[in-house]
Amino acid sequence: MNGPTTGSPTTSLFPSSPPPPPLTPPDLGGQHCCGEHGIDHGGGHWIVGSDITASGVHCNLGLFEVKSGATLTVTPWNGTHHGTLQIFARYIHVLGTLTATGSGYRGGSRPTTASSGGYQGESSCGVGSISQGKNCGGGGGGSGDQVSEQGRPGGGGGAGAVGSVGGLTSNYPWGGEGGSAVDLETAITQSVPFLGPGGGSGGNDNLVSDNPLGGSGGRGGGGIRLRAFEYLRLTGAVYAQGAAGQGSATCSSGTATTTCWDYAGPGGGGAGGTLIIHTVTATISSASSTNVSGGAGGLSHLASNLGGDGGSGWERVETSDSNVYNCLVPPVTSTPTTTSPSSDAPTTQPTTGIPTSTPTLSLPLPPPHFLRHLPSTTASTTIAPIATAPTPTLRLL
C-alpha cells in the first residue's frame, strides 16, 4: 500500500467538486464501529494502490481508496472465517475494483467413487453431504450413473434465491435441487453482509477410470459493506458474484467401450453474495458497475444437462443521513489472525493509521437470512428514501 498518514484527508485526494459540509460523528463509546476485534485505524488513510487480499472490519478511517487499476479481493471463506469486508470511513473512493466474487460459502466437492452422487453446496446450515436435496440455500448434488454406459449424471443444483435445478434429460439421472430462497429481513434491518451459499457438485459416471469426476460446485459470493460518514465516490467496480460450476462443453474422445469421456455431471453455480453501501453524499459514475448475480451452472456437451445456475444475491445502496452511524457488526468467535503486509507497504509506520498487517476475522456461521431474490441475472440497485438534514445529494457523472 502507499504510505498511510494521520489526520484529515488532503484536498488533493478528492474530486474537483467540493465535498459536502463536514459532520461531527456521534460518541460511539470508543468503538468507532469496530466491534470487539475490528481494526481501529486511528483516523489514518488506507490507500490500495496494488492488488491485495483483505477481510474483516476496518473502522475509524479518514480515507479508504482503491486506486484505478488496483484490485482488492476479499479473502475467501475457509470453513471458519473470512468472506466479508466491512469499511467504516469518513471518505470512500472506489476507483479500481473491490471484489468478493467467489469469496462466500464453498461449493460441493467432487465425488470420488464410481456411480456416486454429488455433494450439496455449503450454506449457513453447514457443509453439505451426498444428496440431491438442497442444503438450505446450498444446491443439491447431481445423481450418479448406476447403469453401465447408460448415460451421464445430472448437473449439480444451483444455489441461492432461488437456484435452478440441474439438467433433466430422459435416460439420464436427474440434476440436484436448486438452493432455496431465504428471508432477507435480518439483512435489511441489521445491514450485515452475509455469504452466498455454494452450488452442488455433479454426480459420477459408473466408470471413473475413463471418465472425469463430477464437477465441483461454484462458490458463493462474499459480503461487502461500505459506510462513508460524509462522501463516497464510485467510478470503478464492486462485485460479490457467485462463481460458476465446473464442467466442460466438449465431449472428449472415448475408447472402444465408452463413446465419450464426459459422462460426469457438471457442478451448479454459487449464489451471489451481499453488497451494502451507506453514505451521506455520493458521486456515482455511469461507467461504474456493481454486481451480485449468481454463478452460471457448469457446462456439458449435452445442452439439456447443464448444472443449475446460482440465485442472485442482495444489493443495497442508500444515500441517507439517517442510518449512516448505525455500527452494528456481527459477533466474532476468536481472536483475529494476521497475514504478511502488502509489498508496497511503507518501511516505517506511524503510531496511528494503517496496521502493518492485514487483519482477518473469525466469524460464526450466520443465520440463513441474507439473500434477496432479484428479478434478473444482473441485480438492480435500490436507492433508499432520503431522511434528515443535511440534505444528501447523489451526483451521477
C-alpha positions as CSV (number, residue, x, y, z in Angstrom):
1,M,0.0,0.0,0.0
2,N,1.0,3.6,-0.3
3,G,2.1,5.1,3.0
4,P,-0.8,5.9,5.3
5,T,-0.9,9.3,7.0
6,T,-2.7,10.5,10.0
7,G,-5.2,13.4,10.4
8,S,-7.8,14.6,7.9
9,P,-7.6,13.8,4.2
10,T,-6.0,16.4,2.0
11,T,-8.0,18.1,-0.7
12,S,-5.8,16.6,-3.5
13,L,-7.3,13.3,-2.7
14,F,-10.8,14.4,-3.7
15,P,-12.7,15.3,-6.9
16,S,-12.8,18.8,-8.2
17,S,-16.3,19.3,-6.9
18,P,-16.4,20.4,-3.2
19,P,-17.1,17.7,-0.6
20,P,-20.3,18.1,1.5
21,P,-20.2,20.0,4.8
22,P,-18.4,18.1,7.4
23,L,-20.3,16.1,10.0
24,T,-19.5,15.6,13.6
25,P,-19.6,11.8,14.3
26,P,-21.5,10.9,17.5
27,D,-19.9,9.4,20.5
28,L,-19.6,5.7,19.7
29,G,-18.2,4.7,23.1
30,G,-14.7,4.4,21.6
31,Q,-15.7,1.5,19.3
32,H,-15.9,3.5,16.1
33,C,-17.9,0.7,14.5
34,C,-15.1,-1.8,15.2
35,G,-16.8,-4.3,17.4
36,E,-14.7,-6.4,19.7
37,H,-12.0,-7.4,17.2
38,G,-12.2,-4.9,14.4
39,I,-9.2,-2.9,13.4
40,D,-9.2,0.8,14.5
41,H,-7.2,2.8,12.0
42,G,-7.0,5.8,14.3
43,G,-8.2,8.3,11.7
44,G,-5.5,7.3,9.2
45,H,-5.9,6.6,5.5
46,W,-5.8,3.2,3.7
47,I,-4.8,3.7,0.1
48,V,-4.8,0.5,-2.0
49,G,-2.5,1.0,-5.0
50,S,-1.8,-2.6,-6.0
51,D,-3.6,-5.9,-5.9
52,I,-4.1,-7.2,-2.4
53,T,-6.3,-9.6,-0.4
54,A,-8.0,-8.4,2.8
55,S,-11.0,-9.1,5.1
56,G,-12.5,-8.2,8.4
57,V,-13.9,-5.0,10.0
58,H,-11.9,-1.8,9.4
59,C,-13.1,1.3,11.2
60,N,-12.2,4.9,12.0
61,L,-10.6,5.6,8.6
62,G,-10.1,9.1,7.3
63,L,-10.0,7.9,3.6
64,F,-10.3,4.5,2.2
65,E,-9.4,4.4,-1.5
66,V,-8.9,1.7,-4.1
67,K,-6.9,3.3,-6.9
68,S,-7.7,2.9,-10.6
69,G,-6.0,-0.3,-11.8
70,A,-5.8,-1.9,-8.4
71,T,-7.9,-4.8,-7.1
72,L,-8.8,-5.6,-3.5
73,T,-10.1,-9.2,-3.2
74,V,-12.0,-10.3,-0.1
75,T,-10.3,-13.3,1.4
76,P,-12.4,-16.4,0.7
77,W,-14.4,-18.2,3.4
78,N,-12.3,-21.3,4.6
79,G,-14.9,-23.0,6.8
80,T,-14.3,-20.9,9.9
81,H,-13.6,-17.3,8.9
82,H,-13.0,-14.7,6.2
83,G,-15.5,-14.0,3.4
84,T,-16.6,-10.5,4.4
85,L,-15.1,-7.0,4.3
86,Q,-16.5,-4.0,6.2
87,I,-15.2,-0.5,5.8
88,F,-16.2,2.5,8.0
89,A,-14.5,5.7,6.8
90,R,-15.2,9.4,6.5
91,Y,-14.5,9.3,2.8
92,I,-14.6,6.2,0.5
93,H,-13.3,6.2,-3.1
94,V,-13.6,3.1,-5.2
95,L,-11.8,3.9,-8.5
96,G,-10.5,0.4,-9.1
97,T,-12.0,-3.0,-8.3
98,L,-13.3,-4.2,-5.0
99,T,-14.5,-7.8,-5.3
100,A,-15.9,-10.6,-3.2
101,T,-16.8,-12.8,-6.1
102,G,-16.4,-16.5,-5.1
103,S,-15.4,-15.5,-1.5
104,G,-18.5,-17.0,0.1
105,Y,-19.6,-20.5,1.1
106,R,-17.9,-23.3,-0.7
107,G,-19.4,-25.4,-3.5
108,G,-19.9,-29.1,-3.2
109,S,-16.7,-31.1,-3.6
110,R,-16.2,-33.6,-6.4
111,P,-17.3,-37.2,-5.5
112,T,-14.5,-39.8,-5.8
113,T,-16.2,-43.2,-6.3
114,A,-18.0,-44.7,-9.3
115,S,-21.7,-44.0,-9.5
116,S,-21.6,-41.6,-6.6
117,G,-23.9,-38.7,-6.4
118,G,-22.6,-35.2,-5.9
119,Y,-22.2,-33.2,-2.7
120,Q,-24.5,-30.4,-1.6
121,G,-23.1,-26.9,-1.5
122,E,-22.2,-25.3,1.8
123,S,-24.5,-22.8,3.4
124,S,-25.4,-21.3,6.8
125,C,-26.6,-24.9,7.7
126,G,-23.1,-26.2,7.3
127,V,-21.2,-28.4,4.9
128,G,-23.4,-30.5,2.7
129,S,-23.5,-34.3,2.2
130,I,-24.1,-36.5,-0.8
131,S,-27.7,-35.7,-1.6
132,Q,-29.8,-34.3,-4.4
133,G,-31.8,-32.3,-1.9
134,K,-30.9,-28.7,-1.2
135,N,-28.9,-27.7,1.9
136,C,-30.9,-24.7,2.9
137,G,-29.5,-22.2,0.4
138,G,-26.9,-24.6,-0.9
139,G,-27.6,-26.5,-4.1
140,G,-28.2,-30.3,-4.1
141,G,-25.7,-32.6,-5.8
142,G,-26.4,-34.4,-9.0
143,S,-27.2,-38.2,-9.0
144,G,-24.7,-40.8,-10.1
145,D,-25.0,-43.1,-13.1
146,Q,-26.0,-46.6,-11.9
147,V,-26.1,-48.5,-15.2
148,S,-23.1,-49.4,-17.3
149,E,-22.7,-47.0,-20.2
150,Q,-26.3,-45.9,-19.7
151,G,-25.5,-42.2,-19.7
152,R,-24.2,-39.2,-17.7
153,P,-25.3,-37.9,-14.3
154,G,-27.3,-34.7,-14.0
155,G,-25.6,-31.5,-13.1
156,G,-25.3,-30.2,-9.5
157,G,-28.1,-28.0,-8.3
158,G,-27.8,-24.2,-8.3
159,A,-27.7,-22.3,-5.0
160,G,-29.3,-19.2,-3.7
161,A,-32.5,-17.4,-4.1
162,V,-33.8,-19.4,-5.9
163,G,-31.1,-21.6,-7.5
164,S,-32.2,-23.6,-10.6
165,V,-32.3,-27.4,-10.8
166,G,-29.6,-29.2,-12.6
167,G,-30.2,-30.7,-16.0
168,L,-33.1,-33.1,-16.5
169,T,-32.8,-35.4,-19.6
170,S,-34.6,-38.7,-20.3
171,N,-32.3,-41.7,-19.9
172,Y,-30.0,-39.6,-17.7
173,P,-30.0,-39.2,-13.9
174,W,-31.6,-36.1,-12.5
175,G,-29.7,-33.0,-11.5
176,G,-29.6,-31.7,-8.0
177,E,-32.2,-29.5,-6.4
178,G,-31.7,-25.7,-6.5
179,G,-30.9,-23.9,-3.3
180,S,-33.9,-22.3,-1.5
181,A,-34.7,-18.6,-1.3
182,V,-34.3,-17.2,2.2
183,D,-35.7,-14.3,4.2
184,L,-33.7,-11.1,3.9
185,E,-35.5,-9.3,6.7
186,T,-32.5,-9.6,9.0
187,A,-30.1,-8.4,6.4
188,I,-32.2,-5.3,5.7
189,T,-32.7,-4.5,9.4
190,Q,-29.1,-5.1,10.6
191,S,-27.2,-4.2,7.4
192,V,-24.9,-7.1,8.0
193,P,-23.1,-8.7,4.9
194,F,-23.7,-12.4,4.7
195,L,-22.2,-15.1,2.4
196,G,-23.8,-16.6,-0.6
197,P,-24.2,-20.4,-0.5
198,G,-22.4,-22.8,-2.8
199,G,-23.6,-24.9,-5.7
200,G,-23.9,-28.7,-5.6
201,S,-21.4,-30.9,-7.4
202,G,-22.2,-33.2,-10.3
203,G,-22.5,-36.9,-9.9
204,N,-20.1,-39.6,-11.3
205,D,-20.4,-42.0,-14.1
206,N,-20.4,-45.7,-13.3
207,L,-16.8,-45.8,-14.7
208,V,-14.4,-43.3,-13.2
209,S,-11.3,-44.9,-14.9
210,D,-12.2,-43.5,-18.3
211,N,-14.4,-40.5,-17.2
212,P,-13.7,-37.4,-15.2
213,L,-15.2,-37.0,-11.7
214,G,-18.4,-34.9,-11.3
215,G,-17.7,-31.2,-11.5
216,S,-17.3,-29.2,-8.3
217,G,-20.0,-26.7,-7.3
218,G,-19.2,-23.0,-7.6
219,R,-18.5,-20.9,-4.5
220,G,-21.0,-18.3,-3.3
221,G,-20.2,-14.6,-3.3
222,G,-18.8,-12.9,-0.2
223,G,-20.1,-9.9,1.6
224,I,-19.0,-6.2,1.3
225,R,-20.2,-3.3,3.5
226,L,-19.1,0.3,2.8
227,R,-20.1,3.1,5.2
228,A,-18.9,6.6,4.3
229,F,-19.7,9.1,7.1
230,E,-19.5,12.0,4.6
231,Y,-18.8,11.2,1.0
232,L,-18.4,8.2,-1.4
233,R,-17.1,8.2,-4.9
234,L,-17.6,5.2,-7.2
235,T,-16.1,5.2,-10.6
236,G,-14.8,1.6,-10.5
237,A,-16.4,-1.8,-9.8
238,V,-17.8,-3.6,-6.7
239,Y,-18.6,-7.2,-7.1
240,A,-20.0,-10.1,-4.9
241,Q,-20.9,-12.6,-7.6
242,G,-21.2,-16.4,-7.2
243,A,-18.6,-18.5,-9.1
244,A,-19.5,-20.8,-12.0
245,G,-19.8,-24.5,-11.5
246,Q,-17.2,-26.8,-13.0
247,G,-18.0,-28.5,-16.4
248,S,-17.0,-28.9,-20.0
249,A,-18.8,-28.1,-23.2
250,T,-16.9,-30.6,-25.3
251,C,-17.1,-34.4,-25.4
252,S,-13.6,-35.9,-25.1
253,S,-12.6,-38.7,-27.4
254,G,-13.6,-42.1,-25.9
255,T,-12.5,-45.7,-26.1
256,A,-13.8,-48.9,-27.6
257,T,-16.3,-49.2,-24.8
258,T,-17.0,-45.6,-24.0
259,T,-18.0,-43.1,-26.7
260,C,-17.4,-40.1,-24.6
261,W,-15.1,-39.3,-21.7
262,D,-17.5,-36.7,-20.3
263,Y,-20.3,-38.7,-18.7
264,A,-19.8,-37.0,-15.3
265,G,-22.3,-34.3,-14.2
266,P,-21.3,-30.6,-14.1
267,G,-21.5,-28.6,-10.9
268,G,-24.1,-25.9,-10.1
269,G,-23.2,-22.2,-9.8
270,G,-22.8,-20.5,-6.4
271,A,-25.2,-17.8,-5.2
272,G,-24.5,-14.1,-5.3
273,G,-23.3,-12.5,-2.1
274,T,-24.3,-9.2,-0.4
275,L,-23.3,-5.6,-1.1
276,I,-24.3,-2.9,1.3
277,I,-23.4,0.8,0.7
278,H,-24.4,3.7,3.0
279,T,-23.3,7.2,2.6
280,V,-24.5,10.8,3.1
281,T,-23.3,12.1,-0.3
282,A,-22.2,10.1,-3.3
283,T,-20.8,10.6,-6.8
284,I,-21.5,7.5,-8.9
285,S,-20.1,7.4,-12.4
286,S,-22.2,6.0,-15.2
287,A,-19.1,3.9,-16.1
288,S,-19.1,2.2,-12.6
289,S,-20.6,-1.2,-12.0
290,T,-21.9,-3.4,-9.2
291,N,-23.0,-7.0,-9.5
292,V,-24.3,-9.7,-7.1
293,S,-25.5,-12.2,-9.6
294,G,-25.3,-15.9,-9.2
295,G,-22.7,-18.1,-10.9
296,A,-23.5,-20.0,-14.1
297,G,-24.1,-23.7,-13.9
298,G,-21.3,-25.9,-15.3
299,L,-21.3,-26.7,-19.0
300,S,-22.0,-30.0,-20.6
301,H,-21.7,-31.4,-24.1
302,L,-25.5,-32.1,-23.7
303,A,-27.3,-28.8,-23.9
304,S,-30.2,-30.1,-21.7
305,N,-27.9,-31.4,-19.0
306,L,-26.2,-28.3,-17.6
307,G,-25.5,-27.5,-14.0
308,G,-28.1,-25.3,-12.2
309,D,-27.4,-21.6,-12.1
310,G,-26.9,-19.9,-8.7
311,G,-29.5,-17.5,-7.5
312,S,-28.9,-13.7,-7.3
313,G,-27.6,-12.1,-4.1
314,W,-28.7,-8.9,-2.3
315,E,-27.6,-5.4,-3.0
316,R,-28.5,-2.1,-1.2
317,V,-27.2,1.4,-1.9
318,E,-28.5,4.1,0.4
319,T,-27.7,7.8,0.3
320,S,-29.1,9.0,3.6
321,D,-28.1,10.7,6.8
322,S,-30.5,8.8,8.9
323,N,-28.7,5.5,9.3
324,V,-25.1,6.1,8.4
325,Y,-23.9,5.8,12.0
326,N,-25.6,2.5,12.7
327,C,-22.5,0.5,13.6
328,L,-23.9,-3.0,14.2
329,V,-21.3,-5.6,13.4
330,P,-21.6,-9.4,13.6
331,P,-20.1,-11.1,16.7
332,V,-16.8,-12.9,16.4
333,T,-15.7,-16.2,17.9
334,S,-12.0,-15.9,18.2
335,T,-9.0,-13.5,18.1
336,P,-8.2,-12.4,14.5
337,T,-5.0,-13.7,12.8
338,T,-2.7,-11.6,10.6
339,T,-1.1,-12.1,7.2
340,S,2.0,-10.5,5.7
341,P,1.7,-6.9,4.7
342,S,1.4,-5.7,1.1
343,S,4.7,-5.5,-0.8
344,D,4.2,-1.7,-1.3
345,A,3.6,-1.0,2.3
346,P,5.9,1.7,3.8
347,T,9.1,0.7,5.6
348,T,8.2,3.0,8.5
349,Q,4.7,3.0,10.0
350,P,3.2,5.9,12.0
351,T,2.0,5.3,15.5
352,T,-1.6,5.7,14.2
353,G,-3.2,4.7,10.9
354,I,-2.9,1.6,8.9
355,P,-1.6,-1.6,10.6
356,T,1.4,-3.3,9.1
357,S,-0.5,-6.5,8.6
358,T,-3.8,-7.4,7.0
359,P,-6.3,-8.4,9.8
360,T,-8.7,-11.2,9.4
361,L,-11.8,-12.1,11.5
362,S,-13.1,-15.4,12.7
363,L,-16.9,-15.2,12.1
364,P,-19.6,-17.7,13.1
365,L,-21.9,-19.2,10.5
366,P,-24.6,-16.5,10.1
367,P,-28.3,-17.3,10.2
368,P,-30.0,-18.1,6.9
369,H,-31.4,-14.5,6.5
370,F,-29.2,-12.9,3.9
371,L,-30.3,-13.2,0.3
372,R,-32.8,-11.3,-1.8
373,H,-34.2,-12.8,-5.0
374,L,-33.7,-10.3,-7.7
375,P,-35.8,-10.4,-10.9
376,S,-32.9,-10.8,-13.3
377,T,-29.4,-12.2,-13.5
378,T,-28.0,-8.7,-13.1
379,A,-29.1,-7.4,-9.8
380,S,-30.8,-4.0,-9.5
381,T,-29.8,-1.1,-7.3
382,T,-32.3,0.4,-4.8
383,I,-31.8,4.0,-3.5
384,A,-33.5,4.3,-0.1
385,P,-35.5,7.4,0.8
386,I,-33.6,10.5,1.9
387,A,-34.1,11.4,5.6
388,T,-32.8,14.3,7.6
389,A,-30.6,17.3,7.1
390,P,-28.0,17.9,5.8
391,T,-29.8,17.1,2.5
392,P,-27.9,14.2,0.9
393,T,-27.0,14.6,-2.8
394,L,-26.3,12.0,-5.4
395,R,-24.3,13.2,-8.4
396,L,-24.2,11.0,-11.5
397,L,-21.3,11.6,-13.8
